[in-house]
Amino acid sequence: MPALEALQSVQYVTVKGKRFAVLDAEDWETLIEWLETLEDLDIARQALAVLRKADGDREKAGWLRWEEIRGELE
């Protein structure tokens, strides 16, 4: 289900004068995935902007070489 549909599926309940939004667990997971995707896209846009500012030079942009850091991630 697309995120917009998940948002539209929300139902509201009032308990002790307080209003709550209720979502199906699957819809909630869809929204979380959508937010994570938006966050990833923002990170990628920022990285691309830095790379463009460095005229495409990854080293000048401060990017690390995969060969140099591969062992740190294993």
Secondary structure, 3 states (H helix, E strand, C coil): CCHHHHHHCCEEEEECCEEEEECCHHHHHHHHHHHHHHHHHHHHHHHHHHHHHCCCCCCCCCCCCHHHHHHHHC
